[in-house]
Amino acid sequence: MNRQELSEHLVTLRDYVRFAASRFMEAGLFFGHGTAGPLDEAAALVLHSLHLPYDLPGGYFEARLTPAERESVLVLILRRIEERVPLAYLTHEAPFAGLSFYVDERVLVPRSPIAELIEQRFSPWLEAEAVIDVLDLCTGSGCIAIACAFAFPEARVDAVDISVEALEVASTNVRRHELEDRVALLESDIFSGLAGKRYDLIVSNPPYVNAEEWQSLPKEFHAEPRLGLESGKDGLDCVRRILAGAAEHLKPDGILVVEVGSAAEALVQSFPDVPFCWLEFEHGGDGVFLLTGEQVRRYLS
């Protein structure tokens, strides 16, 4: 069926969610950018297209769509299937830590389990009221930096990235959340532009996918900037540089929190003497380690 024929058969909001979920399954799409599966992704796409909240009461799903609404929803459904890009690039919206962020192909889609740590204000490892300097390395869209600014209202946050294009997106999000006076965006290759600066919290979701693994990722991941994903033969090129510079930039009572995902095993093999604390998450996710300032000084300086 063409779009005209489909719009004649699909009438209600529920029709479009069901249709999208069926077509997503049929097309073998990958769902790893914030939704749990085809039904969740279909609902998110349809609700966004209609400017409706994700917690819409169930009764509204029997509402009939106007011809213009049907066309706009079908366009996004077909683009998701044909282009195989993450949904967030079609809607230019992504949630993270209870906040909404603008995203496009210049940055990764926010999805780090670090969001859960931010919402907990990194308790019990930090006294939230004492946090005044925060660094987000490889900030991308700025989601971690901005969420940290809300979690620690007395803190100033430096958000660093080597990509000028990523910093442009981050700037959009800083303005959206009206944090220009507290979140500073800095072009820097890891710590290279931060001479003399020290932080209570250094947090990072850096690239950590190894070269071979990147080649085998689903098409949806290849729509994201490779610079934000792939990091050398074992995935640790960027992480090694973070560890090498952390002692110089972390305050004595501070903490270092880094997501390394699938590179966790390689990291432990490369640094067998470092007592990484691997964090657990109530809402899923793994591969995130924490080191205290004392551990950083003892094992990495």
C-alpha positions as CSV (number, residue, x, y, z in Angstrom):
1,M,0.0,0.0,0.0
2,N,1.1,3.6,-0.6
3,R,0.7,6.3,2.0
4,Q,-2.6,7.4,0.7
5,E,-4.0,3.9,1.0
6,L,-2.6,3.3,4.4
7,S,-4.1,6.6,5.7
8,E,-7.5,5.3,4.6
9,H,-7.2,2.1,6.6
10,L,-5.4,3.4,9.7
11,V,-7.6,5.8,11.6
12,T,-6.9,5.9,15.4
13,L,-3.8,6.6,17.4
14,R,-3.8,2.9,18.4
15,D,-3.9,1.9,14.7
16,Y,-0.7,3.8,14.0
17,V,1.1,2.4,17.1
18,R,0.2,-1.1,16.1
19,F,1.1,-0.6,12.5
20,A,4.4,0.9,13.3
21,A,5.3,-1.9,15.8
22,S,4.4,-4.5,13.2
23,R,6.5,-2.9,10.4
24,F,9.4,-2.3,12.7
25,M,9.5,-6.0,13.6
26,E,9.1,-7.0,10.0
27,A,12.0,-4.8,9.0
28,G,14.3,-6.2,11.7
29,L,15.1,-2.8,13.2
30,F,17.5,-2.5,16.1
31,F,16.3,-0.9,19.4
32,G,19.2,0.2,21.5
33,H,18.8,4.0,21.7
34,G,16.4,4.5,24.6
35,T,13.4,2.3,23.8
36,A,12.9,-1.3,24.9
37,G,11.5,-2.8,21.7
38,P,9.3,-2.2,18.7
39,L,6.1,-1.4,20.6
40,D,7.8,1.2,22.9
41,E,9.5,2.7,19.9
42,A,6.3,2.8,17.9
43,A,4.4,4.5,20.7
44,A,7.3,7.1,21.2
45,L,7.3,7.9,17.5
46,V,3.6,8.3,17.2
47,L,3.1,10.3,20.3
48,H,6.0,12.6,19.4
49,S,4.6,13.2,15.9
50,L,1.3,14.3,17.5
51,H,2.9,16.5,20.1
52,L,1.5,14.3,22.9
53,P,3.1,13.3,26.2
54,Y,4.4,9.8,26.7
55,D,2.2,9.3,29.7
56,L,-1.0,9.9,27.7
57,P,-4.1,8.3,29.3
58,G,-5.1,5.1,27.6
59,G,-8.5,6.4,26.5
60,Y,-6.9,8.8,24.0
61,F,-5.6,5.9,21.9
62,E,-9.0,5.6,20.3
63,A,-8.8,9.2,19.1
64,R,-9.0,9.6,15.3
65,L,-6.2,11.4,13.5
66,T,-6.8,14.1,11.0
67,P,-5.5,13.5,7.4
68,A,-2.5,15.8,8.0
69,E,-1.6,14.0,11.3
70,R,-1.8,10.6,9.5
71,E,0.6,11.8,6.8
72,S,3.1,13.2,9.3
73,V,3.1,10.0,11.4
74,L,3.4,7.8,8.3
75,V,6.4,9.8,7.0
76,L,8.3,9.2,10.2
77,I,7.4,5.5,10.4
78,L,8.7,4.9,6.8
79,R,11.8,7.0,7.4
80,R,12.7,4.9,10.5
81,I,12.4,1.8,8.4
82,E,14.1,3.0,5.3
83,E,16.9,5.1,6.7
84,R,17.7,2.8,9.8
85,V,18.6,5.8,11.9
86,P,17.8,6.1,15.6
87,L,14.4,7.5,16.4
88,A,16.0,10.4,18.2
89,Y,17.5,11.7,14.9
90,L,14.0,11.8,13.4
91,T,12.4,13.5,16.3
92,H,15.4,15.6,17.4
93,E,14.5,14.8,21.0
94,A,16.0,12.4,23.6
95,P,15.3,12.0,27.3
96,F,18.1,11.7,29.8
97,A,17.9,11.9,33.7
98,G,14.4,13.3,33.5
99,L,15.3,16.0,31.1
100,S,14.8,16.5,27.4
101,F,17.6,17.2,24.9
102,Y,18.0,18.2,21.3
103,V,20.0,15.7,19.3
104,D,21.0,15.2,15.7
105,E,23.6,13.2,13.8
106,R,26.5,15.3,15.2
107,V,26.2,13.6,18.6
108,L,25.5,10.2,20.1
109,V,21.9,9.6,21.3
110,P,21.9,9.9,25.1
111,R,21.4,6.5,26.8
112,S,24.1,6.1,29.5
113,P,23.2,4.4,32.8
114,I,25.2,7.3,34.4
115,A,21.8,9.1,34.4
116,E,20.8,7.0,37.4
117,L,23.9,8.0,39.3
118,I,23.2,11.7,38.5
119,E,19.7,11.4,39.8
120,Q,21.1,9.9,43.0
121,R,23.6,12.8,43.1
122,F,26.4,10.2,43.2
123,S,25.4,9.2,46.7
124,P,27.0,7.8,48.9
125,W,30.4,8.7,47.3
126,L,29.9,12.5,47.3
127,E,28.4,15.0,49.7
128,A,26.2,16.9,47.2
129,E,26.4,20.2,49.0
130,A,30.2,20.1,48.8
131,V,30.4,19.6,45.0
132,I,31.4,22.9,43.4
133,D,33.5,21.8,40.4
134,V,32.3,19.2,37.9
135,L,33.9,18.0,34.7
136,D,32.1,16.1,31.9
137,L,34.7,14.7,29.5
138,C,33.5,13.8,25.9
139,T,30.2,15.7,26.6
140,G,28.6,15.2,23.2
141,S,25.0,16.6,23.5
142,G,25.9,18.0,26.9
143,C,23.3,15.7,28.6
144,I,25.6,14.6,31.4
145,A,26.9,18.0,32.1
146,I,23.5,19.6,32.1
147,A,22.0,16.9,34.3
148,C,24.9,17.3,36.7
149,A,24.2,21.1,36.9
150,F,20.7,20.4,38.0
151,A,21.8,17.7,40.5
152,F,24.4,20.0,42.0
153,P,22.9,23.5,41.9
154,E,25.9,25.2,43.6
155,A,28.4,23.7,41.1
156,R,30.0,25.0,38.0
157,V,30.3,22.4,35.2
158,D,32.9,22.2,32.5
159,A,31.7,20.2,29.5
160,V,34.6,19.2,27.2
161,D,34.6,17.7,23.7
162,I,37.1,17.5,20.9
163,S,34.3,17.8,18.3
164,V,33.3,21.4,17.5
165,E,30.1,20.0,15.9
166,A,29.2,18.2,19.1
167,L,29.8,21.4,21.1
168,E,27.3,23.2,18.8
169,V,24.6,20.7,19.8
170,A,25.6,21.0,23.5
171,S,25.3,24.8,23.2
172,T,21.8,24.4,22.0
173,N,21.0,22.3,25.0
174,V,22.7,24.6,27.5
175,R,20.6,27.5,26.2
176,R,17.4,25.4,26.2
177,H,18.0,24.7,29.9
178,E,19.1,28.3,30.7
179,L,22.4,27.2,32.2
180,E,24.8,29.5,30.3
181,D,26.1,31.0,33.6
182,R,26.9,27.6,35.1
183,V,27.9,25.2,32.2
184,A,31.0,26.1,30.3
185,L,31.6,24.4,26.9
186,L,35.3,23.8,26.1
187,E,36.9,22.4,23.0
188,S,39.6,20.1,24.4
189,D,41.2,16.8,23.6
190,I,40.5,15.1,27.0
191,F,42.5,17.2,29.5
192,S,44.6,19.1,27.0
193,G,42.7,22.4,27.5
194,L,42.3,22.2,31.2
195,A,45.7,23.1,32.6
196,G,45.5,23.9,36.4
197,K,41.8,22.9,36.8
198,R,40.7,20.4,39.5
199,Y,37.3,18.9,40.1
200,D,35.2,17.3,42.8
201,L,33.6,15.0,40.2
202,I,35.0,13.9,36.8
203,V,32.5,11.9,34.8
204,S,32.7,10.6,31.3
205,N,30.9,8.4,28.8
206,P,33.8,8.3,26.3
207,P,34.2,6.2,23.1
208,Y,35.0,2.6,24.1
209,V,34.0,0.4,21.2
210,N,36.9,-1.5,19.7
211,A,37.5,-1.3,15.9
212,E,36.4,-4.9,15.2
213,E,33.2,-4.5,17.2
214,W,32.3,-1.2,15.6
215,Q,32.3,-2.9,12.2
216,S,29.7,-5.4,13.3
217,L,27.3,-3.0,15.0
218,P,23.8,-2.6,13.6
219,K,23.1,0.1,11.0
220,E,21.5,2.3,13.7
221,F,24.8,2.7,15.4
222,H,26.6,3.5,12.2
223,A,24.3,6.5,11.9
224,E,26.0,7.9,15.0
225,P,29.4,9.7,14.8
226,R,32.2,7.1,14.8
227,L,34.3,9.5,16.8
228,G,31.9,9.1,19.7
229,L,32.0,5.3,19.6
230,E,35.2,3.7,18.3
231,S,38.4,4.0,20.3
232,G,41.2,1.8,18.9
233,K,42.0,-1.9,18.7
234,D,40.7,-2.7,22.2
235,G,38.4,0.2,22.7
236,L,40.5,1.8,25.4
237,D,42.5,4.5,23.6
238,C,40.4,7.3,25.1
239,V,40.0,5.7,28.5
240,R,43.7,5.2,28.9
241,R,44.2,9.0,28.4
242,I,41.5,9.7,31.0
243,L,43.2,7.5,33.5
244,A,46.6,9.0,32.8
245,G,45.4,12.6,33.4
246,A,42.9,12.0,36.2
247,A,45.4,12.5,39.1
248,E,46.3,15.9,37.9
249,H,42.7,17.1,37.7
250,L,40.8,15.3,40.5
251,K,40.6,16.9,44.0
252,P,41.7,14.7,46.9
253,D,38.2,13.9,48.0
254,G,36.8,13.8,44.5
255,I,35.6,10.8,42.4
256,L,36.2,9.6,38.8
257,V,33.3,7.9,37.1
258,V,33.7,6.5,33.6
259,E,31.5,4.3,31.4
260,V,33.5,1.7,29.5
261,G,30.7,-0.7,28.5
262,S,31.9,-3.6,26.5
263,A,35.6,-2.7,27.1
264,A,35.3,-3.5,30.8
265,E,37.1,-6.8,30.6
266,A,39.9,-5.3,28.5
267,L,40.3,-2.5,31.0
268,V,40.7,-4.9,33.9
269,Q,43.3,-6.9,32.0
270,S,45.2,-3.7,31.1
271,F,45.1,-2.4,34.7
272,P,45.1,-5.5,36.9
273,D,46.3,-3.6,40.0
274,V,43.7,-0.8,39.9
275,P,40.7,-1.5,42.3
276,F,37.9,-0.5,40.0
277,C,34.5,-0.3,41.7
278,W,32.0,-1.6,39.2
279,L,28.6,0.1,39.8
280,E,25.3,-1.6,39.7
281,F,22.1,-0.1,38.3
282,E,18.5,-0.6,39.3
283,H,17.2,0.3,35.8
284,G,19.8,-1.7,33.8
285,G,23.3,-1.0,32.4
286,D,26.8,-2.0,33.4
287,G,30.4,-1.3,32.6
288,V,30.7,1.9,34.7
289,F,33.5,2.1,37.2
290,L,34.3,4.5,40.0
291,L,37.6,5.4,41.6
292,T,38.1,7.8,44.5
293,G,40.7,10.6,44.5
294,E,42.9,8.6,46.9
295,Q,42.8,5.5,44.6
296,V,43.6,7.7,41.5
297,R,46.6,9.1,43.3
298,R,47.8,5.8,44.5
299,Y,47.4,3.7,41.4
300,L,47.4,6.1,38.5
301,S,49.8,8.9,39.3
